[in-house]
Structures are given as structure tokens and as C-alpha cells.
Amino acid sequence: THIHTHILKSQCFPWFLYGRNASSKEIRKAYRQLMKIWHPDKNKAPEAEKMFFDIIEAYEVLIDEELREAYDAGQDVSMVMDKRRHDEVD
């Protein structure tokens, strides 16, 4: 799975509306709010399921200090995430 570029640049990725200095607590709070809005069981919009999973991926980057720093530095975090997922399976 690769981080989708549009979610990284969308209104929900840049620190879930709290800015670049958002704390983990603020990120979790915004994440929960967005999950309620975009959950496919509650939101019947055609794009709801895609947004739901995009938000999950964005959260994985934001909540992980190493990934967040890499993203801030302009690095491709999807490769790091893919490697971690692969290592978890092995």
C-alpha cells in the first residue's frame, strides 16, 4: 500500500487541521473526528470508503515520529511503511 499523494496534500493530512506542531493528542482527537465523518457505515458518499482508508494511512504517518519526520523532510514514507508491513508478515 502506498500513501496516496492526494491525502498527504488534502485538508485532512496536514496535521489534521492542527498545524505542523500538532501534538499526538490533537492528532488522535482529529483522527477520531474524521473517522466518524468518513466511516462508510455512516457516510454513504461514493468517496467515503476511500477517504476512510486514506485517513487511516495518514494517521499512521502522523502518529509515528520517525515517519512524520521523514514526511516533513520530503522523503517518501510509503517505502518505509511498506517495508514495516512486510517485516510484520515475516
PDB file of N, CA, C and O in Angstrom:
ATOM      1  N   THR A   1       0.854  -1.176   0.000  1.00  0.00           N
ATOM      2  CA  THR A   1       0.000   0.000   0.000  1.00  0.00           C
ATOM      3  C   THR A   1       0.891   1.226   0.000  1.00  0.00           C
ATOM      4  O   THR A   1       1.878   1.299   0.732  1.00  0.00           O
ATOM      5  N   HIS A   2       0.532   2.170  -0.818  1.00  0.00           N
ATOM      6  CA  HIS A   2       1.300   3.408  -0.875  1.00  0.00           C
ATOM      7  C   HIS A   2       0.443   4.561  -0.378  1.00  0.00           C
ATOM      8  O   HIS A   2      -0.757   4.627  -0.644  1.00  0.00           O
ATOM      9  N   ILE A   3       1.079   5.462   0.344  1.00  0.00           N
ATOM     10  CA  ILE A   3       0.384   6.661   0.787  1.00  0.00           C
ATOM     11  C   ILE A   3      -0.071   7.404  -0.457  1.00  0.00           C
ATOM     12  O   ILE A   3       0.723   7.664  -1.361  1.00  0.00           O
ATOM     13  N   HIS A   4      -1.313   7.734  -0.498  1.00  0.00           N
ATOM     14  CA  HIS A   4      -1.846   8.442  -1.650  1.00  0.00           C
ATOM     15  C   HIS A   4      -1.470   9.915  -1.562  1.00  0.00           C
ATOM     16  O   HIS A   4      -1.700  10.565  -0.542  1.00  0.00           O
ATOM     17  N   THR A   5      -0.896  10.430  -2.626  1.00  0.00           N
ATOM     18  CA  THR A   5      -0.427  11.813  -2.648  1.00  0.00           C
ATOM     19  C   THR A   5      -1.534  12.784  -2.301  1.00  0.00           C
ATOM     20  O   THR A   5      -1.297  13.762  -1.592  1.00  0.00           O
ATOM     21  N   HIS A   6      -2.745  12.533  -2.789  1.00  0.00           N
ATOM     22  CA  HIS A   6      -3.817  13.496  -2.524  1.00  0.00           C
ATOM     23  C   HIS A   6      -4.157  13.583  -1.044  1.00  0.00           C
ATOM     24  O   HIS A   6      -4.518  14.660  -0.568  1.00  0.00           O
ATOM     25  N   ILE A   7      -4.055  12.493  -0.306  1.00  0.00           N
ATOM     26  CA  ILE A   7      -4.369  12.573   1.127  1.00  0.00           C
ATOM     27  C   ILE A   7      -3.267  13.324   1.860  1.00  0.00           C
ATOM     28  O   ILE A   7      -3.536  14.012   2.844  1.00  0.00           O
ATOM     29  N   LEU A   8      -2.038  13.199   1.396  1.00  0.00           N
ATOM     30  CA  LEU A   8      -0.942  13.909   2.041  1.00  0.00           C
ATOM     31  C   LEU A   8      -1.069  15.410   1.855  1.00  0.00           C
ATOM     32  O   LEU A   8      -0.597  16.187   2.684  1.00  0.00           O
ATOM     33  N   LYS A   9      -1.702  15.813   0.771  1.00  0.00           N
ATOM     34  CA  LYS A   9      -1.832  17.241   0.486  1.00  0.00           C
ATOM     35  C   LYS A   9      -3.240  17.756   0.754  1.00  0.00           C
ATOM     36  O   LYS A   9      -3.510  18.943   0.577  1.00  0.00           O
ATOM     37  N   SER A  10      -4.122  16.885   1.171  1.00  0.00           N
ATOM     38  CA  SER A  10      -5.517  17.275   1.367  1.00  0.00           C
ATOM     39  C   SER A  10      -5.717  18.004   2.688  1.00  0.00           C
ATOM     40  O   SER A  10      -4.784  18.201   3.467  1.00  0.00           O
ATOM     41  N   GLN A  11      -6.951  18.392   2.910  1.00  0.00           N
ATOM     42  CA  GLN A  11      -7.283  19.124   4.129  1.00  0.00           C
ATOM     43  C   GLN A  11      -7.114  18.274   5.383  1.00  0.00           C
ATOM     44  O   GLN A  11      -6.965  18.824   6.475  1.00  0.00           O
ATOM     45  N   CYS A  12      -7.132  16.965   5.259  1.00  0.00           N
ATOM     46  CA  CYS A  12      -7.051  16.160   6.476  1.00  0.00           C
ATOM     47  C   CYS A  12      -5.631  15.726   6.825  1.00  0.00           C
ATOM     48  O   CYS A  12      -5.381  15.367   7.976  1.00  0.00           O
ATOM     49  N   PHE A  13      -4.703  15.743   5.890  1.00  0.00           N
ATOM     50  CA  PHE A  13      -3.367  15.300   6.276  1.00  0.00           C
ATOM     51  C   PHE A  13      -2.552  16.350   6.984  1.00  0.00           C
ATOM     52  O   PHE A  13      -1.974  16.056   8.030  1.00  0.00           O
ATOM     53  N   PRO A  14      -2.474  17.580   6.459  1.00  0.00           N
ATOM     54  CA  PRO A  14      -1.558  18.495   7.145  1.00  0.00           C
ATOM     55  C   PRO A  14      -1.921  18.687   8.616  1.00  0.00           C
ATOM     56  O   PRO A  14      -2.487  19.688   9.056  1.00  0.00           O
ATOM     57  N   TRP A  15      -1.543  17.636   9.324  1.00  0.00           N
ATOM     58  CA  TRP A  15      -1.667  17.612  10.776  1.00  0.00           C
ATOM     59  C   TRP A  15      -3.118  17.752  11.208  1.00  0.00           C
ATOM     60  O   TRP A  15      -3.447  18.390  12.208  1.00  0.00           O
ATOM     61  N   PHE A  16      -3.969  17.124  10.406  1.00  0.00           N
ATOM     62  CA  PHE A  16      -5.393  17.050  10.737  1.00  0.00           C
ATOM     63  C   PHE A  16      -5.915  18.386  11.259  1.00  0.00           C
ATOM     64  O   PHE A  16      -6.608  18.453  12.274  1.00  0.00           O
ATOM     65  N   LEU A  17      -5.569  19.422  10.550  1.00  0.00           N
ATOM     66  CA  LEU A  17      -6.073  20.771  10.775  1.00  0.00           C
ATOM     67  C   LEU A  17      -5.491  21.470  12.009  1.00  0.00           C
ATOM     68  O   LEU A  17      -5.900  22.586  12.330  1.00  0.00           O
ATOM     69  N   TYR A  18      -4.559  20.841  12.694  1.00  0.00           N
ATOM     70  CA  TYR A  18      -3.951  21.469  13.868  1.00  0.00           C
ATOM     71  C   TYR A  18      -2.623  22.132  13.546  1.00  0.00           C
ATOM     72  O   TYR A  18      -2.064  22.824  14.395  1.00  0.00           O
ATOM     73  N   GLY A  19      -2.120  21.943  12.372  1.00  0.00           N
ATOM     74  CA  GLY A  19      -0.847  22.534  12.002  1.00  0.00           C
ATOM     75  C   GLY A  19       0.318  21.598  12.228  1.00  0.00           C
ATOM     76  O   GLY A  19       0.164  20.518  12.799  1.00  0.00           O
ATOM     77  N   ARG A  20       1.472  22.015  11.781  1.00  0.00           N
ATOM     78  CA  ARG A  20       2.667  21.178  11.808  1.00  0.00           C
ATOM     79  C   ARG A  20       3.132  20.829  13.221  1.00  0.00           C
ATOM     80  O   ARG A  20       3.829  19.832  13.410  1.00  0.00           O
ATOM     81  N   ASN A  21       2.766  21.616  14.192  1.00  0.00           N
ATOM     82  CA  ASN A  21       3.206  21.355  15.560  1.00  0.00           C
ATOM     83  C   ASN A  21       2.158  20.648  16.402  1.00  0.00           C
ATOM     84  O   ASN A  21       2.192  20.713  17.630  1.00  0.00           O
ATOM     85  N   ALA A  22       1.230  19.976  15.743  1.00  0.00           N
ATOM     86  CA  ALA A  22       0.166  19.277  16.467  1.00  0.00           C
ATOM     87  C   ALA A  22       0.747  18.205  17.377  1.00  0.00           C
ATOM     88  O   ALA A  22       1.684  17.496  17.008  1.00  0.00           O
ATOM     89  N   SER A  23       0.184  18.101  18.550  1.00  0.00           N
ATOM     90  CA  SER A  23       0.613  17.062  19.485  1.00  0.00           C
ATOM     91  C   SER A  23      -0.050  15.736  19.105  1.00  0.00           C
ATOM     92  O   SER A  23      -1.006  15.706  18.330  1.00  0.00           O
ATOM     93  N   SER A  24       0.464  14.659  19.655  1.00  0.00           N
ATOM     94  CA  SER A  24      -0.137  13.348  19.409  1.00  0.00           C
ATOM     95  C   SER A  24      -1.590  13.319  19.874  1.00  0.00           C
ATOM     96  O   SER A  24      -2.438  12.692  19.239  1.00  0.00           O
ATOM     97  N   LYS A  25      -1.867  13.988  20.965  1.00  0.00           N
ATOM     98  CA  LYS A  25      -3.236  14.040  21.490  1.00  0.00           C
ATOM     99  C   LYS A  25      -4.160  14.758  20.501  1.00  0.00           C
ATOM    100  O   LYS A  25      -5.275  14.300  20.251  1.00  0.00           O
ATOM    101  N   GLU A  26      -3.704  15.875  19.942  1.00  0.00           N
ATOM    102  CA  GLU A  26      -4.504  16.618  18.964  1.00  0.00           C
ATOM    103  C   GLU A  26      -4.721  15.793  17.692  1.00  0.00           C
ATOM    104  O   GLU A  26      -5.805  15.801  17.109  1.00  0.00           O
ATOM    105  N   ILE A  27      -3.684  15.094  17.280  1.00  0.00           N
ATOM    106  CA  ILE A  27      -3.799  14.259  16.084  1.00  0.00           C
ATOM    107  C   ILE A  27      -4.810  13.141  16.319  1.00  0.00           C
ATOM    108  O   ILE A  27      -5.655  12.884  15.462  1.00  0.00           O
ATOM    109  N   ARG A  28      -4.734  12.480  17.459  1.00  0.00           N
ATOM    110  CA  ARG A  28      -5.696  11.408  17.767  1.00  0.00           C
ATOM    111  C   ARG A  28      -7.124  11.942  17.813  1.00  0.00           C
ATOM    112  O   ARG A  28      -8.048  11.304  17.309  1.00  0.00           O
ATOM    113  N   LYS A  29      -7.299  13.109  18.417  1.00  0.00           N
ATOM    114  CA  LYS A  29      -8.640  13.701  18.511  1.00  0.00           C
ATOM    115  C   LYS A  29      -9.202  13.997  17.124  1.00  0.00           C
ATOM    116  O   LYS A  29     -10.350  13.664  16.832  1.00  0.00           O
ATOM    117  N   ALA A  30      -8.397  14.621  16.276  1.00  0.00           N
ATOM    118  CA  ALA A  30      -8.848  14.938  14.925  1.00  0.00           C
ATOM    119  C   ALA A  30      -9.081  13.663  14.122  1.00  0.00           C
ATOM    120  O   ALA A  30     -10.027  13.588  13.337  1.00  0.00           O
ATOM    121  N   TYR A  31      -8.238  12.675  14.310  1.00  0.00           N
ATOM    122  CA  TYR A  31      -8.382  11.392  13.631  1.00  0.00           C
ATOM    123  C   TYR A  31      -9.737  10.761  13.976  1.00  0.00           C
ATOM    124  O   TYR A  31     -10.468  10.320  13.089  1.00  0.00           O
ATOM    125  N   ARG A  32     -10.056  10.725  15.245  1.00  0.00           N
ATOM    126  CA  ARG A  32     -11.348  10.144  15.668  1.00  0.00           C
ATOM    127  C   ARG A  32     -12.517  10.906  15.060  1.00  0.00           C
ATOM    128  O   ARG A  32     -13.496  10.301  14.624  1.00  0.00           O
ATOM    129  N   GLN A  33     -12.418  12.228  15.031  1.00  0.00           N
ATOM    130  CA  GLN A  33     -13.487  13.039  14.442  1.00  0.00           C
ATOM    131  C   GLN A  33     -13.649  12.731  12.952  1.00  0.00           C
ATOM    132  O   GLN A  33     -14.766  12.554  12.466  1.00  0.00           O
ATOM    133  N   LEU A  34     -12.527  12.670  12.235  1.00  0.00           N
ATOM    134  CA  LEU A  34     -12.586  12.375  10.803  1.00  0.00           C
ATOM    135  C   LEU A  34     -13.094  10.965  10.537  1.00  0.00           C
ATOM    136  O   LEU A  34     -13.815  10.741   9.565  1.00  0.00           O
ATOM    137  N   MET A  35     -12.728  10.016  11.387  1.00  0.00           N
ATOM    138  CA  MET A  35     -13.197   8.643  11.205  1.00  0.00           C
ATOM    139  C   MET A  35     -14.714   8.558  11.358  1.00  0.00           C
ATOM    140  O   MET A  35     -15.371   7.800  10.644  1.00  0.00           O
ATOM    141  N   LYS A  36     -15.264   9.328  12.280  1.00  0.00           N
ATOM    142  CA  LYS A  36     -16.727   9.351  12.447  1.00  0.00           C
ATOM    143  C   LYS A  36     -17.403   9.934  11.210  1.00  0.00           C
ATOM    144  O   LYS A  36     -18.443   9.443  10.770  1.00  0.00           O
ATOM    145  N   ILE A  37     -16.808  10.976  10.658  1.00  0.00           N
ATOM    146  CA  ILE A  37     -17.388  11.639   9.480  1.00  0.00           C
ATOM    147  C   ILE A  37     -17.316  10.739   8.257  1.00  0.00           C
ATOM    148  O   ILE A  37     -18.284  10.644   7.504  1.00  0.00           O
ATOM    149  N   TRP A  38     -16.188  10.079   8.050  1.00  0.00           N
ATOM    150  CA  TRP A  38     -15.947   9.347   6.806  1.00  0.00           C
ATOM    151  C   TRP A  38     -16.174   7.844   6.900  1.00  0.00           C
ATOM    152  O   TRP A  38     -15.955   7.134   5.918  1.00  0.00           O
ATOM    153  N   HIS A  39     -16.606   7.339   8.053  1.00  0.00           N
ATOM    154  CA  HIS A  39     -16.830   5.890   8.159  1.00  0.00           C
ATOM    155  C   HIS A  39     -17.893   5.470   7.148  1.00  0.00           C
ATOM    156  O   HIS A  39     -18.984   6.039   7.122  1.00  0.00           O
ATOM    157  N   PRO A  40     -17.577   4.472   6.312  1.00  0.00           N
ATOM    158  CA  PRO A  40     -18.510   4.070   5.250  1.00  0.00           C
ATOM    159  C   PRO A  40     -19.878   3.604   5.753  1.00  0.00           C
ATOM    160  O   PRO A  40     -20.855   3.658   5.007  1.00  0.00           O
ATOM    161  N   ASP A  41     -19.963   3.149   6.996  1.00  0.00           N
ATOM    162  CA  ASP A  41     -21.259   2.749   7.541  1.00  0.00           C
ATOM    163  C   ASP A  41     -22.145   3.950   7.857  1.00  0.00           C
ATOM    164  O   ASP A  41     -23.367   3.825   7.933  1.00  0.00           O
ATOM    165  N   LYS A  42     -21.525   5.107   8.039  1.00  0.00           N
ATOM    166  CA  LYS A  42     -22.272   6.319   8.374  1.00  0.00           C
ATOM    167  C   LYS A  42     -22.353   7.303   7.218  1.00  0.00           C
ATOM    168  O   LYS A  42     -23.310   8.071   7.114  1.00  0.00           O
ATOM    169  N   ASN A  43     -21.357   7.280   6.359  1.00  0.00           N
ATOM    170  CA  ASN A  43     -21.296   8.218   5.242  1.00  0.00           C
ATOM    171  C   ASN A  43     -21.494   7.432   3.952  1.00  0.00           C
ATOM    172  O   ASN A  43     -20.671   6.588   3.598  1.00  0.00           O
ATOM    173  N   LYS A  44     -22.563   7.707   3.269  1.00  0.00           N
ATOM    174  CA  LYS A  44     -22.903   6.952   2.059  1.00  0.00           C
ATOM    175  C   LYS A  44     -22.371   7.601   0.783  1.00  0.00           C
ATOM    176  O   LYS A  44     -22.706   7.160  -0.317  1.00  0.00           O
ATOM    177  N   ALA A  45     -21.553   8.634   0.914  1.00  0.00           N
ATOM    178  CA  ALA A  45     -20.959   9.272  -0.266  1.00  0.00           C
ATOM    179  C   ALA A  45     -20.077   8.262  -0.986  1.00  0.00           C
ATOM    180  O   ALA A  45     -19.453   7.420  -0.339  1.00  0.00           O
ATOM    181  N   PRO A  46     -20.014   8.327  -2.300  1.00  0.00           N
ATOM    182  CA  PRO A  46     -19.201   7.367  -3.059  1.00  0.00           C
ATOM    183  C   PRO A  46     -17.730   7.348  -2.653  1.00  0.00           C
ATOM    184  O   PRO A  46     -17.079   6.305  -2.731  1.00  0.00           O
ATOM    185  N   GLU A  47     -17.213   8.467  -2.230  1.00  0.00           N
ATOM    186  CA  GLU A  47     -15.792   8.539  -1.870  1.00  0.00           C
ATOM    187  C   GLU A  47     -15.512   8.227  -0.401  1.00  0.00           C
ATOM    188  O   GLU A  47     -14.356   8.266   0.020  1.00  0.00           O
ATOM    189  N   ALA A  48     -16.536   7.920   0.381  1.00  0.00           N
ATOM    190  CA  ALA A  48     -16.370   7.731   1.822  1.00  0.00           C
ATOM    191  C   ALA A  48     -15.390   6.611   2.167  1.00  0.00           C
ATOM    192  O   ALA A  48     -14.516   6.795   3.014  1.00  0.00           O
ATOM    193  N   GLU A  49     -15.527   5.474   1.529  1.00  0.00           N
ATOM    194  CA  GLU A  49     -14.640   4.351   1.865  1.00  0.00           C
ATOM    195  C   GLU A  49     -13.189   4.677   1.548  1.00  0.00           C
ATOM    196  O   GLU A  49     -12.299   4.375   2.344  1.00  0.00           O
ATOM    197  N   LYS A  50     -12.940   5.286   0.405  1.00  0.00           N
ATOM    198  CA  LYS A  50     -11.581   5.657   0.018  1.00  0.00           C
ATOM    199  C   LYS A  50     -11.008   6.675   1.011  1.00  0.00           C
ATOM    200  O   LYS A  50      -9.872   6.529   1.462  1.00  0.00           O
ATOM    201  N   MET A  51     -11.790   7.700   1.350  1.00  0.00           N
ATOM    202  CA  MET A  51     -11.322   8.696   2.314  1.00  0.00           C
ATOM    203  C   MET A  51     -11.042   8.051   3.665  1.00  0.00           C
ATOM    204  O   MET A  51     -10.055   8.383   4.322  1.00  0.00           O
ATOM    205  N   PHE A  52     -11.898   7.141   4.075  1.00  0.00           N
ATOM    206  CA  PHE A  52     -11.741   6.441   5.348  1.00  0.00           C
ATOM    207  C   PHE A  52     -10.365   5.772   5.421  1.00  0.00           C
ATOM    208  O   PHE A  52      -9.639   5.939   6.400  1.00  0.00           O
ATOM    209  N   PHE A  53     -10.018   5.020   4.383  1.00  0.00           N
ATOM    210  CA  PHE A  53      -8.736   4.323   4.378  1.00  0.00           C
ATOM    211  C   PHE A  53      -7.563   5.273   4.158  1.00  0.00           C
ATOM    212  O   PHE A  53      -6.470   5.033   4.672  1.00  0.00           O
ATOM    213  N   ASP A  54      -7.774   6.332   3.413  1.00  0.00           N
ATOM    214  CA  ASP A  54      -6.716   7.341   3.251  1.00  0.00           C
ATOM    215  C   ASP A  54      -6.403   8.019   4.579  1.00  0.00           C
ATOM    216  O   ASP A  54      -5.241   8.290   4.884  1.00  0.00           O
ATOM    217  N   ILE A  55      -7.427   8.290   5.356  1.00  0.00           N
ATOM    218  CA  ILE A  55      -7.240   8.927   6.669  1.00  0.00           C
ATOM    219  C   ILE A  55      -6.473   7.992   7.595  1.00  0.00           C
ATOM    220  O   ILE A  55      -5.622   8.441   8.363  1.00  0.00           O
ATOM    221  N   ILE A  56      -6.766   6.702   7.530  1.00  0.00           N
ATOM    222  CA  ILE A  56      -6.030   5.721   8.334  1.00  0.00           C
ATOM    223  C   ILE A  56      -4.549   5.760   7.968  1.00  0.00           C
ATOM    224  O   ILE A  56      -3.691   5.769   8.851  1.00  0.00           O
ATOM    225  N   GLU A  57      -4.248   5.781   6.682  1.00  0.00           N
ATOM    226  CA  GLU A  57      -2.843   5.834   6.248  1.00  0.00           C
ATOM    227  C   GLU A  57      -2.168   7.122   6.704  1.00  0.00           C
ATOM    228  O   GLU A  57      -1.026   7.107   7.161  1.00  0.00           O
ATOM    229  N   ALA A  58      -2.877   8.221   6.577  1.00  0.00           N
ATOM    230  CA  ALA A  58      -2.303   9.500   7.012  1.00  0.00           C
ATOM    231  C   ALA A  58      -2.033   9.473   8.515  1.00  0.00           C
ATOM    232  O   ALA A  58      -0.996   9.958   8.967  1.00  0.00           O
ATOM    233  N   TYR A  59      -2.948   8.917   9.278  1.00  0.00           N
ATOM    234  CA  TYR A  59      -2.782   8.826  10.728  1.00  0.00           C
ATOM    235  C   TYR A  59      -1.540   8.001  11.080  1.00  0.00           C
ATOM    236  O   TYR A  59      -0.795   8.349  11.996  1.00  0.00           O
ATOM    237  N   GLU A  60      -1.324   6.908  10.347  1.00  0.00           N
ATOM    238  CA  GLU A  60      -0.155   6.069  10.598  1.00  0.00           C
ATOM    239  C   GLU A  60       1.141   6.871  10.464  1.00  0.00           C
ATOM    240  O   GLU A  60       2.100   6.637  11.199  1.00  0.00           O
ATOM    241  N   VAL A  61       1.162   7.796   9.542  1.00  0.00           N
ATOM    242  CA  VAL A  61       2.355   8.632   9.358  1.00  0.00           C
ATOM    243  C   VAL A  61       2.447   9.674  10.465  1.00  0.00           C
ATOM    244  O   VAL A  61       3.511   9.870  11.051  1.00  0.00           O
ATOM    245  N   LEU A  62       1.349  10.334  10.747  1.00  0.00           N
ATOM    246  CA  LEU A  62       1.366  11.431  11.715  1.00  0.00           C
ATOM    247  C   LEU A  62       1.680  10.973  13.132  1.00  0.00           C
ATOM    248  O   LEU A  62       2.345  11.691  13.879  1.00  0.00           O
ATOM    249  N   ILE A  63       1.216   9.800  13.508  1.00  0.00           N
ATOM    250  CA  ILE A  63       1.359   9.358  14.885  1.00  0.00           C
ATOM    251  C   ILE A  63       2.733   8.727  15.140  1.00  0.00           C
ATOM    252  O   ILE A  63       3.132   8.552  16.291  1.00  0.00           O
ATOM    253  N   ASP A  64       3.443   8.392  14.081  1.00  0.00           N
ATOM    254  CA  ASP A  64       4.763   7.773  14.187  1.00  0.00           C
ATOM    255  C   ASP A  64       5.831   8.851  13.995  1.00  0.00           C
ATOM    256  O   ASP A  64       5.946   9.427  12.913  1.00  0.00           O
ATOM    257  N   GLU A  65       6.602   9.121  15.031  1.00  0.00           N
ATOM    258  CA  GLU A  65       7.586  10.210  14.978  1.00  0.00           C
ATOM    259  C   GLU A  65       8.570  10.052  13.825  1.00  0.00           C
ATOM    260  O   GLU A  65       8.873  11.025  13.134  1.00  0.00           O
ATOM    261  N   GLU A  66       9.071   8.838  13.611  1.00  0.00           N
ATOM    262  CA  GLU A  66      10.041   8.603  12.537  1.00  0.00           C
ATOM    263  C   GLU A  66       9.426   8.902  11.165  1.00  0.00           C
ATOM    264  O   GLU A  66      10.043   9.564  10.331  1.00  0.00           O
ATOM    265  N   LEU A  67       8.208   8.407  10.944  1.00  0.00           N
ATOM    266  CA  LEU A  67       7.542   8.649   9.663  1.00  0.00           C
ATOM    267  C   LEU A  67       7.187  10.117   9.489  1.00  0.00           C
ATOM    268  O   LEU A  67       7.323  10.675   8.401  1.00  0.00           O
ATOM    269  N   ARG A  68       6.734  10.730  10.562  1.00  0.00           N
ATOM    270  CA  ARG A  68       6.360  12.143  10.500  1.00  0.00           C
ATOM    271  C   ARG A  68       7.565  13.013  10.156  1.00  0.00           C
ATOM    272  O   ARG A  68       7.464  13.927   9.338  1.00  0.00           O
ATOM    273  N   GLU A  69       8.699  12.729  10.779  1.00  0.00           N
ATOM    274  CA  GLU A  69       9.925  13.480  10.482  1.00  0.00           C
ATOM    275  C   GLU A  69      10.360  13.259   9.037  1.00  0.00           C
ATOM    276  O   GLU A  69      10.790  14.193   8.360  1.00  0.00           O
ATOM    277  N   ALA A  70      10.246  12.013   8.568  1.00  0.00           N
ATOM    278  CA  ALA A  70      10.614  11.715   7.178  1.00  0.00           C
ATOM    279  C   ALA A  70       9.702  12.473   6.219  1.00  0.00           C
ATOM    280  O   ALA A  70      10.170  13.037   5.229  1.00  0.00           O
ATOM    281  N   TYR A  71       8.414  12.487   6.507  1.00  0.00           N
ATOM    282  CA  TYR A  71       7.476  13.217   5.647  1.00  0.00           C
ATOM    283  C   TYR A  71       7.791  14.713   5.656  1.00  0.00           C
ATOM    284  O   TYR A  71       7.799  15.359   4.608  1.00  0.00           O
ATOM    285  N   ASP A  72       8.047  15.253   6.838  1.00  0.00           N
ATOM    286  CA  ASP A  72       8.394  16.671   6.956  1.00  0.00           C
ATOM    287  C   ASP A  72       9.643  17.011   6.148  1.00  0.00           C
ATOM    288  O   ASP A  72       9.776  18.114   5.619  1.00  0.00           O
ATOM    289  N   ALA A  73      10.550  16.048   6.063  1.00  0.00           N
ATOM    290  CA  ALA A  73      11.802  16.257   5.327  1.00  0.00           C
ATOM    291  C   ALA A  73      11.630  16.025   3.826  1.00  0.00           C
ATOM    292  O   ALA A  73      12.586  16.153   3.061  1.00  0.00           O
ATOM    293  N   GLY A  74      10.419  15.686   3.410  1.00  0.00           N
ATOM    294  CA  GLY A  74      10.156  15.491   1.989  1.00  0.00           C
ATOM    295  C   GLY A  74      10.491  14.108   1.476  1.00  0.00           C
ATOM    296  O   GLY A  74      10.552  13.894   0.266  1.00  0.00           O
ATOM    297  N   GLN A  75      10.710  13.165   2.379  1.00  0.00           N
ATOM    298  CA  GLN A  75      11.032  11.798   1.976  1.00  0.00           C
ATOM    299  C   GLN A  75       9.765  11.016   1.651  1.00  0.00           C
ATOM    300  O   GLN A  75       8.673  11.371   2.096  1.00  0.00           O
ATOM    301  N   ASP A  76       9.918   9.959   0.878  1.00  0.00           N
ATOM    302  CA  ASP A  76       8.805   9.087   0.525  1.00  0.00           C
ATOM    303  C   ASP A  76       8.571   8.103   1.665  1.00  0.00           C
ATOM    304  O   ASP A  76       9.327   7.144   1.821  1.00  0.00           O
ATOM    305  N   VAL A  77       7.549   8.328   2.451  1.00  0.00           N
ATOM    306  CA  VAL A  77       7.284   7.480   3.613  1.00  0.00           C
ATOM    307  C   VAL A  77       6.618   6.167   3.230  1.00  0.00           C
ATOM    308  O   VAL A  77       6.616   5.228   4.026  1.00  0.00           O
ATOM    309  N   SER A  78       6.059   6.080   2.045  1.00  0.00           N
ATOM    310  CA  SER A  78       5.358   4.855   1.649  1.00  0.00           C
ATOM    311  C   SER A  78       6.310   3.670   1.597  1.00  0.00           C
ATOM    312  O   SER A  78       5.912   2.549   1.913  1.00  0.00           O
ATOM    313  N   MET A  79       7.556   3.895   1.206  1.00  0.00           N
ATOM    314  CA  MET A  79       8.521   2.796   1.147  1.00  0.00           C
ATOM    315  C   MET A  79       8.832   2.275   2.550  1.00  0.00           C
ATOM    316  O   MET A  79       8.950   1.067   2.752  1.00  0.00           O
ATOM    317  N   VAL A  80       8.964   3.174   3.509  1.00  0.00           N
ATOM    318  CA  VAL A  80       9.227   2.770   4.891  1.00  0.00           C
ATOM    319  C   VAL A  80       8.038   1.988   5.433  1.00  0.00           C
ATOM    320  O   VAL A  80       8.214   0.965   6.093  1.00  0.00           O
ATOM    321  N   MET A  81       6.829   2.466   5.155  1.00  0.00           N
ATOM    322  CA  MET A  81       5.624   1.784   5.635  1.00  0.00           C
ATOM    323  C   MET A  81       5.487   0.405   5.001  1.00  0.00           C
ATOM    324  O   MET A  81       5.148  -0.559   5.687  1.00  0.00           O
ATOM    325  N   ASP A  82       5.745   0.300   3.708  1.00  0.00           N
ATOM    326  CA  ASP A  82       5.667  -0.985   3.028  1.00  0.00           C
ATOM    327  C   ASP A  82       6.663  -1.981   3.632  1.00  0.00           C
ATOM    328  O   ASP A  82       6.332  -3.147   3.846  1.00  0.00           O
ATOM    329  N   LYS A  83       7.881  -1.510   3.902  1.00  0.00           N
ATOM    330  CA  LYS A  83       8.898  -2.390   4.487  1.00  0.00           C
ATOM    331  C   LYS A  83       8.456  -2.863   5.873  1.00  0.00           C
ATOM    332  O   LYS A  83       8.609  -4.039   6.202  1.00  0.00           O
ATOM    333  N   ARG A  84       7.916  -1.962   6.678  1.00  0.00           N
ATOM    334  CA  ARG A  84       7.449  -2.349   8.008  1.00  0.00           C
ATOM    335  C   ARG A  84       6.340  -3.383   7.920  1.00  0.00           C
ATOM    336  O   ARG A  84       6.345  -4.369   8.656  1.00  0.00           O
ATOM    337  N   ARG A  85       5.393  -3.162   7.023  1.00  0.00           N
ATOM    338  CA  ARG A  85       4.292  -4.120   6.868  1.00  0.00           C
ATOM    339  C   ARG A  85       4.815  -5.472   6.413  1.00  0.00           C
ATOM    340  O   ARG A  85       4.351  -6.513   6.878  1.00  0.00           O
ATOM    341  N   HIS A  86       5.780  -5.455   5.505  1.00  0.00           N
ATOM    342  CA  HIS A  86       6.368  -6.695   5.024  1.00  0.00           C
ATOM    343  C   HIS A  86       7.080  -7.414   6.163  1.00  0.00           C
ATOM    344  O   HIS A  86       6.944  -8.629   6.310  1.00  0.00           O
ATOM    345  N   ASP A  87       7.841  -6.673   6.972  1.00  0.00           N
ATOM    346  CA  ASP A  87       8.566  -7.256   8.097  1.00  0.00           C
ATOM    347  C   ASP A  87       7.604  -7.849   9.129  1.00  0.00           C
ATOM    348  O   ASP A  87       7.920  -8.863   9.752  1.00  0.00           O
ATOM    349  N   GLU A  88       6.436  -7.231   9.316  1.00  0.00           N
ATOM    350  CA  GLU A  88       5.450  -7.742  10.265  1.00  0.00           C
ATOM    351  C   GLU A  88       4.894  -9.085   9.811  1.00  0.00           C
ATOM    352  O   GLU A  88       4.588  -9.944  10.638  1.00  0.00           O
ATOM    353  N   VAL A  89       4.764  -9.268   8.516  1.00  0.00           N
ATOM    354  CA  VAL A  89       4.216 -10.508   7.973  1.00  0.00           C
ATOM    355  C   VAL A  89       5.209 -11.647   8.113  1.00  0.00           C
ATOM    356  O   VAL A  89       4.825 -12.793   8.347  1.00  0.00           O
ATOM    357  N   ASP A  90       6.493 -11.325   7.968  1.00  0.00           N
ATOM    358  CA  ASP A  90       7.536 -12.359   8.048  1.00  0.00           C
ATOM    359  C   ASP A  90       7.719 -12.813   9.437  1.00  0.00           C
ATOM    360  O   ASP A  90       8.553 -13.680   9.698  1.00  0.00           O
TER     361      ASP A  90
END
